[in-house]
Amino acid sequence: MKKKIIIIAIAVVAVVASAFYFLRPKTVDASKINIETATVKTGTISKTITATGTLEAITTVEVGTQVSGIVENIYVDFNSYVKRGQLLAKLDTTNLAAAMDQSRATLDNAKAELDYQQANYDRLEPLYKKTMLAKSDFDQATYNLNKAKASYNNALAQHKKNKINLDYAFIHSPIDGIVLNRAVEEGQTVAASFNTPTLFTIANDLTQMEVQADVDEADIGQVKQGQRVTFKVDAYSDQSFEGTVTEVRLEPTVTNNVVTYTIIINAPNPDYKLMPGMTAETEIFVLEKKDLIVIPSKALRFTPDQTLLMSYMMGQGKPEMPEGAKKGDMPGPGKMPDFSQQNANGGKMVWVKKDSLIRPVPVEIGLDDDINTEIISGLKEGEEVITSMEQQTSATTAKAAASNPFMPRPPGANRK
């Protein structure tokens, strides 16, 4: 009987021991828990929007001609530096000079007629005042004088017009700058009957250029005058250029039902690296504040795994109480602390690691650029915040070793 009781007792103890073994809380070796942290530091919070634009000279003038003719001489070429008033080209002046000579002769004839009619009027006027001349004769003299004056003024205007046309045959630069384009050759005939043909394109100053960028309507509300801009061009893909938003134009551009707005960005070009027509990929800093206390944004999104957290705490000792927690909030043996109400005011919570201890800290946040977040209160510069907590597994270690060609392979492993 006693033997049977002993056997039953042993069986009960075995069952209890098995239940305790399989139902005990699962823990992880604290030495196999990897914790990644980031330092609370001073940094910059910025938000940018991107836009594609084209580099242009600030002032570009297309020089043409207002008279038709044959291009007789060209005095400048591509990339020539010119001064205001400098002669660029000359048209054949044969017909224009002949027209001016003809108008001058007409003007001289009209002047002679005017002088004769004026003298005739001066002789007849005293006689008319003394009633020694019929009124009809005096009226005829007055009519002839007025007609001579009109003919003279018409001839004078025509002569001025022909002189101006002759001057137009000499093409001068309207600004100081550089010749970007020469559209004619010597001997070519240009016709200005219906529109003004462009002979030269001159850019004022290539050391000061601008980017004309198209911003999507969803982003244009964030763009303001004076915001900093960085941009790159394909010709210098490893170099970044800087500029400033100088103008936001109100005229929309609609392409395939997509509405964009043009902004102007000044682009200093002291080295003449930038050229008109280059495509610029711009980043507009719509928000930028410096010297802020910041942490990585992923530290705010981090929530520790309960099992890993308990294992780490059991391996390192009791955790520190969070700020504002009461003594009764500290958990008993085998229990996890409940931090869910520690920041019930709607703020954010981060986990801080100091030496081997970790604790949750409520924080007040400010600006966020999806990479870093401003900390208004709750943390000090130099503290360490946790960004991840993971268990180091044998599979992870084996995978890392397999991916490393310098790690020794186990005996019998296939070598390829």
C-alpha positions in Angstrom: 0.0 0.0 0.0 2.8 2.4 0.9 4.6 1.5 -2.3 1.5 2.4 -4.3 1.1 5.7 -2.5 4.8 6.6 -3.2 4.3 5.8 -6.9 1.2 8.1 -7.0 3.1 10.9 -5.2 6.0 10.6 -7.6 3.5 10.9 -10.5 1.8 14.0 -9.0 5.2 15.7 -8.5 6.2 14.9 -12.1 2.9 16.3 -13.4 3.3 19.5 -11.3 6.9 19.9 -12.4 6.0 19.4 -16.0 3.2 22.0 -15.7 5.5 24.5 -14.0 8.1 23.9 -16.7 5.7 24.4 -19.7 3.5 27.1 -18.2 6.2 29.2 -16.6 6.6 32.7 -18.1 8.9 32.6 -21.1 12.0 34.7 -20.8 15.0 35.5 -23.0 18.6 35.6 -22.0 19.3 39.3 -21.5 22.7 39.0 -23.1 21.1 38.0 -26.4 18.9 41.2 -26.6 20.2 43.8 -29.0 19.3 47.4 -28.2 19.9 50.2 -30.6 20.0 53.8 -29.3 20.3 57.3 -30.6 21.7 60.4 -28.8 19.5 63.4 -28.1 21.3 66.2 -29.9 21.0 69.7 -31.4 19.9 69.6 -35.0 17.9 71.0 -37.8 14.3 70.2 -38.8 13.5 70.8 -42.4 10.8 70.0 -44.9 11.3 70.2 -48.7 9.3 69.8 -51.8 10.8 69.0 -55.2 10.3 70.6 -58.6 11.9 70.5 -62.0 12.9 73.7 -63.7 15.1 75.2 -66.4 18.0 77.6 -66.1 17.6 80.9 -67.9 19.5 84.2 -68.0 17.7 86.9 -65.9 17.6 89.2 -68.9 17.6 87.8 -72.5 17.0 90.1 -75.5 16.2 89.0 -79.0 17.6 91.5 -81.4 15.9 91.9 -84.8 15.5 94.3 -87.6 12.5 96.5 -88.6 13.5 96.8 -92.2 14.0 94.2 -95.0 17.2 93.7 -96.8 20.4 91.7 -97.4 22.8 91.1 -94.5 25.9 92.8 -95.7 28.2 92.4 -92.7 28.2 90.6 -89.4 30.6 91.8 -86.7 30.0 89.4 -83.8 29.7 85.6 -83.4 28.4 83.1 -80.9 29.6 83.8 -77.3 30.9 87.2 -78.2 30.8 89.8 -75.4 29.2 93.0 -76.5 28.6 96.4 -75.1 25.4 98.5 -75.2 25.3 100.4 -78.6 28.0 98.2 -80.2 27.4 97.5 -83.9 26.4 93.9 -84.4 25.5 93.7 -88.1 24.8 95.9 -91.2 22.2 95.5 -93.9 22.6 96.6 -97.5 21.8 100.3 -97.5 21.6 101.0 -101.3 17.8 101.2 -101.5 17.4 102.8 -98.2 19.9 105.5 -99.0 18.2 106.1 -102.4 14.9 106.5 -100.7 16.3 109.0 -98.2 17.9 111.0 -101.1 14.6 111.1 -102.9 12.7 112.3 -99.8 15.3 114.9 -99.2 14.7 116.3 -102.8 11.0 116.3 -102.2 11.5 118.1 -98.9 13.7 120.8 -100.6 11.0 121.3 -103.3 8.3 121.6 -100.6 10.5 124.1 -98.8 10.9 126.2 -101.9 7.2 126.2 -102.5 6.5 127.2 -98.9 8.9 130.1 -99.1 7.3 131.3 -102.3 3.8 131.2 -101.0 4.9 132.8 -97.7 6.4 135.7 -99.7 3.3 136.1 -101.9 1.1 136.2 -98.8 3.3 138.8 -97.1 2.9 141.1 -100.2 -0.9 140.7 -100.5 -1.8 141.0 -96.8 -1.1 144.8 -96.5 -3.1 145.5 -99.7 -6.0 143.6 -98.4 -6.0 145.5 -95.1 -6.1 148.8 -97.1 -9.1 147.4 -99.1 -6.9 147.6 -102.3 -7.2 143.8 -102.9 -10.3 141.7 -103.5 -11.1 139.3 -100.7 -11.2 136.4 -103.2 -7.6 137.1 -104.2 -6.5 137.2 -100.5 -8.3 134.0 -99.7 -6.5 132.3 -102.6 -3.2 133.4 -101.3 -4.0 132.1 -97.8 -5.1 128.8 -99.2 -1.9 128.4 -101.2 0.2 129.2 -98.1 -1.5 126.6 -95.9 -1.3 124.0 -98.7 2.5 124.7 -99.0 2.9 124.3 -95.3 1.1 121.0 -95.3 3.1 119.7 -98.2 6.3 120.7 -96.4 5.4 119.0 -93.2 4.5 115.8 -95.1 7.8 115.9 -97.0 9.6 116.5 -93.7 7.9 113.5 -92.0 8.7 111.2 -95.0 12.3 112.3 -94.9 12.6 111.5 -91.2 11.0 108.1 -91.8 13.5 107.3 -94.5 16.4 108.4 -92.3 15.2 106.2 -89.5 14.9 103.2 -91.8 18.4 103.8 -92.9 19.5 103.8 -89.3 17.7 100.6 -88.8 20.0 99.0 -91.3 22.7 99.2 -88.7 22.0 96.6 -85.9 23.3 97.7 -82.5 23.2 95.8 -79.2 20.6 97.2 -76.8 22.4 95.8 -73.7 25.7 94.7 -72.3 26.0 90.9 -72.5 27.0 87.8 -74.4 25.7 86.6 -77.7 23.9 83.3 -77.2 22.6 82.8 -80.7 23.3 84.2 -84.2 20.5 83.3 -86.5 21.7 84.9 -89.8 24.7 84.7 -92.2 26.2 87.3 -94.4 24.4 87.5 -97.7 21.1 86.3 -96.2 17.9 88.2 -97.0 15.7 89.1 -94.1 12.1 90.2 -94.6 10.4 92.4 -92.0 7.1 92.7 -93.8 4.9 90.7 -91.4 7.0 90.2 -88.3 10.4 91.1 -86.9 13.0 88.5 -87.7 15.4 87.6 -84.9 19.0 88.1 -85.8 20.8 87.7 -82.4 19.9 86.5 -78.9 21.8 88.3 -76.2 21.9 87.4 -72.5 22.7 90.3 -70.1 24.8 88.6 -67.3 25.4 84.9 -67.0 26.9 85.3 -63.5 23.4 85.9 -62.2 20.9 83.4 -63.6 17.5 82.1 -62.6 15.7 78.8 -62.4 12.1 78.7 -63.7 10.6 75.7 -61.9 7.1 74.3 -62.1 5.5 73.5 -58.7 2.4 71.2 -58.4 -0.7 72.9 -57.2 -0.8 70.7 -54.1 2.5 72.2 -52.9 2.4 75.7 -54.2 0.7 77.0 -51.0 3.9 76.1 -49.0 6.3 78.1 -51.3 7.1 81.6 -50.2 9.4 84.3 -51.3 12.8 84.1 -49.6 12.9 80.4 -49.0 16.2 78.6 -49.5 16.6 76.3 -52.5 19.2 73.7 -53.5 19.4 72.3 -57.0 21.5 70.0 -59.2 22.1 69.8 -62.9 23.1 66.7 -64.9 26.3 68.3 -66.0 27.6 68.5 -62.4 25.7 65.7 -60.7 28.2 65.6 -57.8 27.7 69.3 -57.0 24.8 71.1 -55.4 24.0 74.7 -56.1 22.0 77.1 -53.9 19.5 79.8 -54.6 16.5 81.6 -53.2 12.9 81.9 -54.2 12.4 85.4 -55.6 9.0 85.2 -57.2 5.8 83.0 -57.2 3.9 83.6 -60.3 0.1 83.5 -60.3 -0.4 82.4 -63.8 -1.2 78.6 -63.9 0.0 76.2 -66.5 -2.3 73.3 -67.4 -0.7 70.2 -69.0 -2.8 67.0 -69.4 -5.1 68.3 -66.7 -2.2 68.8 -64.3 -2.0 72.3 -62.9 1.4 73.8 -62.0 2.7 77.2 -61.1 6.0 78.8 -62.1 8.4 80.0 -59.4 11.6 82.0 -60.0 14.7 81.0 -58.1 17.8 83.2 -58.3 21.0 81.1 -59.2 24.4 82.8 -58.7 26.8 81.6 -61.3 30.2 83.2 -60.6 32.1 80.4 -62.2 30.0 80.3 -65.4 29.3 76.6 -64.8 25.6 76.9 -65.3 24.3 77.4 -68.8 21.0 78.6 -70.2 18.6 75.7 -70.9 20.0 73.3 -68.4 17.5 71.2 -66.5 17.6 71.7 -62.7 16.2 69.3 -60.1 15.3 71.6 -57.2 14.6 71.1 -53.5 12.7 74.0 -51.9 13.0 74.2 -48.1 9.5 75.2 -47.2 10.3 74.6 -43.5 13.7 75.0 -41.9 14.6 75.6 -38.2 18.0 75.2 -36.7 19.5 74.6 -33.2 16.6 72.4 -32.0 16.7 69.5 -29.6 15.9 66.5 -31.9 15.7 62.7 -31.8 15.1 60.2 -34.6 11.4 60.0 -35.4 11.5 56.2 -35.2 12.3 56.5 -31.4 8.8 57.8 -31.0 7.4 54.9 -32.9 9.3 52.3 -30.9 7.3 50.1 -28.5 9.3 47.4 -26.7 8.2 43.8 -26.9 6.8 42.8 -23.5 8.7 39.5 -23.3 12.0 41.1 -24.3 11.4 44.0 -21.9 10.7 41.7 -19.0 13.7 39.5 -19.8 16.0 42.5 -20.0 14.6 44.0 -16.7 15.0 40.7 -14.9 18.5 40.4 -16.2 19.5 43.9 -15.2 17.4 44.5 -12.1 14.3 46.5 -11.5 13.6 49.3 -14.0 13.6 52.9 -13.0 10.2 54.5 -12.4 9.0 56.9 -15.1 8.7 60.5 -14.3 5.4 61.2 -12.5 4.8 57.6 -11.6 3.7 56.7 -8.1 5.3 54.2 -5.8 2.3 51.8 -6.1 2.9 51.7 -9.9 6.0 49.6 -9.5 5.3 46.0 -10.4 5.7 43.0 -8.1 7.9 40.0 -8.9 7.1 38.3 -12.2 4.8 41.2 -13.3 5.3 43.8 -16.0 5.0 47.5 -15.2 2.0 49.2 -16.7 3.1 52.4 -18.4 0.0 52.9 -20.6 -1.4 55.7 -18.4 1.8 57.5 -17.7 1.2 59.9 -20.6 -2.5 59.9 -20.7 -2.6 63.6 -21.6 -2.2 62.8 -25.3 1.6 63.3 -25.5 4.3 61.0 -26.8 6.5 58.5 -25.0 10.1 57.5 -25.6 12.3 54.9 -24.0 15.5 56.2 -22.5 18.5 54.0 -21.7 21.0 55.0 -19.0 23.8 52.6 -18.3 22.0 49.3 -18.1 18.6 50.6 -17.0 15.8 51.7 -19.3 12.7 53.7 -18.6 9.9 55.4 -20.5 9.8 59.2 -20.5 6.8 61.3 -21.6 7.9 64.1 -24.0 6.3 67.1 -25.7 7.2 67.2 -29.4 7.2 70.0 -32.0 8.2 70.0 -35.6 8.7 66.7 -37.5 10.3 66.1 -40.9 9.7 62.3 -40.8 13.4 61.7 -40.1 13.9 63.8 -36.9 11.4 65.2 -34.4 11.8 68.3 -32.3 11.7 67.7 -28.5 10.2 70.7 -26.6 10.4 69.1 -23.2 11.1 65.8 -21.5 14.6 65.1 -22.7 18.1 66.7 -22.4 20.9 66.8 -24.9 23.2 63.8 -24.5 20.6 61.3 -23.3 20.2 58.0 -25.2 16.8 57.0 -26.6 16.0 53.5 -27.8 15.1 53.0 -31.4 14.9 49.2 -31.5 15.1 46.1 -29.3 15.5 42.7 -30.9 16.4 39.2 -29.8 19.6 37.8 -31.3 18.7 34.4 -32.7 20.8 31.6 -34.0 19.1 31.8 -37.4 20.1 35.5 -37.6 23.7 34.7 -36.6 23.9 31.9 -39.1 22.4 34.0 -41.9 25.0 36.8 -41.1 27.8 34.2 -41.2 26.6 32.7 -44.4 26.5 36.1 -46.1 30.1 36.8 -44.9 32.6 35.2 -47.3 35.4 35.5 -44.7 33.6 33.5 -42.0 34.7 29.8 -41.7 32.2 27.2 -42.9 31.2 24.2 -40.8 32.8 20.9 -41.6 31.2 19.1 -44.6 29.6 22.2 -45.9 29.2 22.3 -49.7 31.5 24.7 -51.4 30.5 26.2 -54.7 
